Amino acid sequence: MKIGQDLNKLVGELNRRRDNMKDLLADTRAMEAAPHMVEGDRMGFDGIALAINGSGVFPTNRIADGQLSSRLKIPKKYYDRMLDQCPGLLCTNINHWFNNEPEKRLVRTLDGNARAFLSEKYRPLDNYQLCEAVLPAILDSNANVVSCEVTDTKLYIKAVTHEVQADIKAGDTVSAGVVIQNSEVGHGSLSIMPQILRLVCQNGMTAHSWGKRKFHTGNRQGHNITDLDHAYELYTDTTKEASDAAFWMQVRDLTKGVMSQATFEWIVKEMQQTTDNAIEGDPMDVVDKTQRKFKLNEEEKNGVMQHLLRGNDLSQWGLANAVTRTAEDIDSYDRATELEAVGWDVVELPRSQWKLLSA
């Protein structure tokens, strides 16, 4: 499992961010993009900044730039080219669409920079609130946070309880855990999913499909939390506080639920079924097909090949663990976490697809 930063440092950073973040809801006609000038030793243009009437000037980061490009329908390659070579032209484009197709947008800022350009209906679920909800639930489950990180796009908390364990095969023990992800900038919804820790090599594998099937909240008419987001702005402050309190209670309960014995046994059964599914063809060909199917880059493919041979387990289970072991070697915590989910994708391959991949 990819190891991030110390939990205490993470909580300290989230508290710092809470004190230095600001959300601005404004009509785009009250915004103006301008080239951002950097002074000092690096004097020159460094991207663009959004001036928002009465609130200040906020240089954009790569996330806000991507969202501006998408919302204004400026092709990303052309947006990046203007950003790099002609920021004035880019600002002319942005300001034209701001004024000719006006709308209200939520601009999320941190440390004086615009970090997200979002819909006015976006419901912020902030990371420090998430920690307040899930960390007590993790402790109540006698689990330990084994890895956590906050990146430009997401917060990650990964916890494991060694009180819930099983053998996938003789000498290959796994423990139950949970991975919690949240984005404050529109890069994915809050998710709570089971994660299994393989003790022999400390690989983490995220059973993300279980989370998709199980975590449906809301009433019997099928209205879920996402549906309610669109009405959130109409609530009174008192109703919002009550809604938030109920929401975070659900999050706390789900955190405990994914580490339950019943959930763990279902996942272990899926894993155990892969140990007898042998790789029948050339391992190199199998890894090549794995690369194409799961869109691995060349470095990741080479890592999977290396760890598959080192693990000396030419089976579906061995290939899945070669993928999750490769995650530990990846610099990006975001990408490493994605690979931990790809390992589960290998486990869940239907028999017919596995035969095609392994032949």
C-alpha positions in Angstrom: 0.0 0.0 0.0 1.2 3.5 -0.9 2.1 5.3 2.4 1.3 9.0 2.6 1.8 11.4 5.4 1.4 11.1 9.2 -2.2 11.4 10.4 -1.4 14.1 12.8 0.3 16.2 10.1 -2.7 15.5 7.8 -5.2 16.8 10.4 -3.0 19.8 11.0 -2.9 20.6 7.3 -6.7 20.2 7.0 -7.2 22.6 9.9 -4.8 25.1 8.2 -6.7 24.8 4.9 -10.0 25.3 6.7 -8.7 28.6 8.0 -7.4 29.7 4.6 -10.2 28.7 2.3 -13.0 30.9 0.9 -15.9 30.1 -1.3 -17.3 32.8 -3.6 -20.6 32.6 -5.5 -20.7 35.2 -8.3 -22.2 35.9 -11.7 -19.5 35.5 -14.4 -20.2 39.1 -15.5 -18.7 40.1 -12.1 -15.5 38.2 -13.0 -12.7 39.1 -15.2 -9.7 37.0 -16.3 -6.3 38.7 -16.7 -2.7 37.4 -17.2 -1.1 36.8 -13.8 2.2 38.6 -13.4 4.9 37.1 -11.1 7.4 39.5 -9.7 10.9 39.0 -8.2 13.5 36.6 -9.6 10.9 34.8 -11.8 9.3 38.0 -13.1 6.9 37.4 -16.0 3.5 35.9 -16.8 2.6 32.8 -14.9 -0.9 31.8 -16.0 -4.1 33.7 -15.5 -6.0 35.1 -12.5 -9.7 35.7 -11.9 -10.7 39.1 -10.5 -14.0 38.9 -8.7 -15.7 42.1 -7.9 -15.4 43.1 -4.3 -13.6 39.9 -3.3 -10.1 40.0 -4.8 -7.8 38.6 -7.5 -7.2 34.8 -7.5 -4.6 33.1 -9.7 -6.0 29.8 -11.1 -4.4 26.4 -10.6 -4.5 23.5 -13.1 -7.8 22.2 -11.7 -9.6 25.5 -12.1 -8.0 25.9 -15.6 -9.4 22.5 -16.6 -12.9 23.4 -15.3 -12.8 26.7 -17.1 -11.8 25.0 -20.3 -14.6 22.5 -20.0 -17.3 24.9 -19.0 -16.6 27.5 -21.6 -16.1 24.8 -24.3 -12.6 25.9 -25.1 -10.7 22.7 -26.3 -8.2 21.8 -23.6 -5.2 21.6 -25.9 -5.9 25.1 -27.3 -6.6 26.4 -23.8 -3.2 25.1 -22.6 -1.4 26.5 -25.7 -2.9 30.0 -25.0 -2.1 29.7 -21.3 1.5 28.9 -22.1 2.1 31.2 -25.1 -0.5 33.9 -25.2 -2.3 34.3 -21.8 -3.8 37.6 -23.1 -5.6 35.9 -25.9 -6.9 33.2 -23.5 -8.3 35.9 -21.2 -10.0 37.6 -24.1 -11.7 34.2 -24.9 -12.7 33.7 -21.3 -14.1 37.2 -20.7 -16.1 37.0 -24.0 -17.9 33.9 -22.8 -18.2 35.2 -19.2 -20.2 38.2 -20.5 -22.1 36.6 -23.5 -23.2 33.5 -21.7 -23.5 34.7 -18.1 -24.2 32.3 -15.2 -23.6 32.0 -11.5 -20.5 29.9 -10.6 -18.9 28.8 -7.3 -15.2 29.7 -7.1 -13.4 27.8 -4.4 -10.2 29.4 -3.2 -7.3 28.4 -1.0 -4.4 30.4 0.1 -5.5 33.2 -2.2 -5.7 31.0 -5.3 -8.7 29.8 -7.3 -8.6 26.0 -7.0 -12.0 25.2 -8.5 -14.6 26.7 -10.9 -17.9 24.9 -10.1 -21.7 24.9 -10.5 -23.6 27.2 -8.2 -25.4 24.0 -7.0 -22.3 22.2 -6.0 -22.6 21.1 -2.4 -19.2 21.3 -0.6 -18.4 18.4 1.6 -15.2 19.6 3.2 -12.3 17.3 4.3 -12.1 18.5 7.9 -15.8 17.7 8.4 -15.2 14.3 6.9 -12.3 13.6 9.3 -14.5 14.6 12.2 -17.1 12.0 11.1 -14.9 9.1 10.1 -11.9 9.1 12.5 -14.1 8.3 15.6 -15.8 5.5 13.6 -12.4 4.0 12.7 -11.4 4.1 16.3 -14.7 2.5 17.4 -14.0 -0.3 15.0 -10.6 -1.0 16.6 -8.9 -0.1 13.3 -5.8 1.9 12.6 -5.2 4.5 9.9 -2.3 2.9 7.9 -2.1 5.5 5.1 -3.5 8.9 4.4 -2.9 11.8 2.1 -4.4 15.0 0.7 -3.5 15.9 -2.9 -4.6 18.7 -5.2 -7.7 16.8 -6.0 -8.6 14.4 -3.2 -8.3 13.4 0.5 -7.6 9.7 1.2 -7.9 7.9 4.5 -7.1 4.1 4.6 -7.6 2.1 7.7 -7.3 -1.6 8.7 -8.5 -3.7 11.5 -6.5 -6.8 12.2 -9.4 -8.2 14.3 -11.1 -9.3 11.0 -8.8 -11.7 9.1 -8.9 -14.7 6.8 -6.6 -16.8 4.6 -6.9 -16.5 0.8 -4.8 -19.6 0.7 -2.4 -21.2 3.2 0.0 -18.6 4.5 -1.6 -15.7 2.6 -3.6 -13.8 5.2 -5.6 -10.6 4.6 -7.2 -8.1 7.0 -10.3 -6.0 6.6 -10.1 -2.3 6.0 -11.7 0.8 4.5 -10.6 3.5 2.0 -12.4 6.9 2.2 -12.0 9.4 -0.6 -13.4 12.9 -1.0 -12.8 15.8 -3.4 -13.4 19.4 -2.4 -12.9 20.5 -6.0 -15.3 18.5 -8.1 -13.0 15.5 -8.9 -15.3 12.7 -7.8 -17.9 12.2 -5.0 -17.3 11.2 -1.5 -16.8 7.4 -1.4 -16.4 4.8 1.3 -15.2 1.4 0.0 -13.8 -1.8 1.5 -10.1 -2.2 1.2 -8.2 -5.4 1.9 -4.6 -5.5 3.2 -2.5 -8.5 2.3 -0.2 -9.0 5.2 2.6 -10.9 3.4 3.5 -7.8 1.4 1.3 -5.0 2.8 -0.5 -4.6 -0.6 -3.8 -2.8 -0.4 -6.7 -3.7 -2.8 -9.9 -1.7 -3.0 -13.1 -3.6 -3.6 -14.7 -0.6 -5.3 -17.5 -2.5 -7.0 -18.9 -3.5 -3.6 -19.2 0.2 -2.7 -21.0 1.0 -5.9 -23.6 -1.7 -5.3 -24.2 -1.2 -1.6 -23.9 2.5 -0.9 -27.3 3.7 -2.0 -28.9 6.1 0.5 -32.2 7.9 0.5 -35.9 7.0 0.8 -37.9 4.3 -0.9 -38.8 6.6 -3.8 -35.2 6.4 -4.8 -34.2 9.9 -4.0 -30.6 9.8 -2.9 -28.2 12.4 -1.5 -27.1 13.5 -4.9 -30.7 14.3 -5.9 -31.1 16.4 -2.7 -28.0 18.5 -3.6 -30.1 20.4 -6.2 -32.5 21.7 -3.5 -29.8 22.3 -0.9 -29.5 26.0 -1.6 -33.2 26.5 -0.8 -32.9 25.2 2.8 -32.8 27.5 5.8 -29.6 27.5 7.9 -31.2 25.4 10.6 -32.3 22.8 8.0 -28.9 22.7 6.4 -27.3 22.0 9.8 -29.8 19.2 10.5 -29.2 17.8 7.0 -25.5 17.9 7.4 -25.6 16.2 10.8 -27.7 13.4 9.4 -25.4 13.0 6.4 -22.3 12.7 8.5 -24.0 10.2 10.7 -24.7 8.1 7.6 -21.0 8.4 6.6 -20.0 7.3 10.1 -22.2 4.2 9.9 -21.0 3.3 6.4 -17.4 3.5 7.6 -18.1 0.9 10.2 -20.2 -1.2 7.9 -17.5 -1.8 5.3 -15.2 -3.3 7.9 -17.9 -5.7 9.1 -17.4 -9.5 9.1 -20.2 -10.0 6.6 -18.7 -7.6 4.1 -15.2 -9.1 4.5 -16.4 -12.7 4.0 -18.0 -11.8 0.7 -14.8 -10.1 -0.5 -12.6 -13.0 0.7 -14.8 -15.5 -1.2 -14.3 -13.6 -4.4 -10.5 -13.6 -3.9 -10.3 -17.3 -3.0 -11.9 -18.2 -6.3 -9.0 -16.7 -8.2 -6.1 -18.7 -6.7 -6.7 -21.8 -8.9 -7.1 -19.8 -12.1 -3.7 -20.3 -13.7 -2.0 -18.1 -16.3 -1.9 -20.5 -19.2 0.0 -18.4 -21.7 3.3 -16.5 -21.8 3.3 -14.2 -18.8 4.7 -11.3 -20.9 1.7 -11.6 -23.3 -0.7 -11.7 -20.4 0.8 -8.5 -18.9 0.6 -6.9 -22.4 -3.1 -7.7 -22.6 -3.5 -6.5 -19.0 -1.9 -3.2 -19.9 -4.3 -2.7 -22.8 -7.4 -3.7 -20.9 -6.8 -1.5 -17.9 -4.9 1.3 -19.6 -1.6 1.0 -17.8 1.3 3.1 -18.9 4.7 1.5 -19.9 6.2 2.0 -16.4 3.3 0.4 -14.7 3.3 -2.5 -17.2 7.0 -3.1 -16.5 6.3 -3.0 -12.7 3.5 -5.6 -13.0 5.7 -7.9 -15.0 8.5 -7.6 -12.5 6.3 -8.2 -9.4 4.4 -11.1 -11.1 7.7 -13.0 -11.7 9.1 -12.1 -8.3 5.9 -13.2 -6.6 6.2 -16.6 -8.3 2.4 -17.0 -8.5 1.3 -17.3 -12.1 -2.5 -17.2 -11.3 -5.3 -14.6 -11.4 -4.6 -13.9 -7.7 -0.9 -13.4 -8.5 -1.6 -11.0 -11.3 -4.0 -9.0 -9.2 -1.3 -8.7 -6.5 1.4 -7.8 -9.0 -0.8 -4.8 -9.9 -1.4 -3.7 -6.3 2.3 -4.1 -5.5 3.2 -1.9 -8.4 1.0 0.8 -6.8 3.6 1.2 -4.1 6.3 2.2 -6.6 4.2 5.0 -8.2 5.0 8.6 -7.2 1.5 9.9 -7.5 -0.7 8.9 -4.5 -3.8 9.5 -6.7 -2.6 7.1 -9.3 -1.4 4.6 -6.8 -4.9 4.5 -5.3 -6.3 3.9 -8.7 -4.0 0.9 -9.2 -5.2 -0.6 -5.9 -8.7 -0.6 -7.5 -7.4 -2.1 -10.7 -6.1 -5.0 -8.7 -9.7 -5.7 -7.7 -10.8 -5.4 -11.3 -8.5 -8.3 -12.1 -10.0 -10.3 -9.2 -13.5 -9.7 -10.6 -12.9 -10.7 -14.2 -15.5 -13.1 -15.3 -14.2 -16.6 -16.1 -14.7 -16.1 -19.8 -12.7 -12.8 -19.8 -10.0 -14.3 -17.6 -9.6 -17.2 -20.1 -9.1 -14.7 -23.0 -6.6 -12.7 -20.9 -4.6 -15.6 -19.6 -4.6 -17.8 -22.7 
